[in-house]
Amino acid sequence: MVGLNPTINVRGFVMPMIKKSITVTDKQNEWLQAQMELGLYASDSELLRDLIRQNKKMMPIIYGFKL
């Protein structure tokens, strides 16, 4: 599969990974770096995936629907 990099999630399932490129402001990058320096995340990719998971959990509570 071109462009996909499999990885294993916390439950042991292989999850296909797609490489993305994003742009953040200097302040956003400082915040991302601070989270990693605190040891909360090993990488900015890990942090962003966690933020997406958290947002997905909150969508039904805030808006009343799931995406």
Secondary structure, 3 states (H helix, E strand, C coil): CCCEEEEECCCCCEEEEECCCCCCCHHHHHHHHHHHHCCCCCCHHHHHHHHHHHHHHHHHHHHCCCC
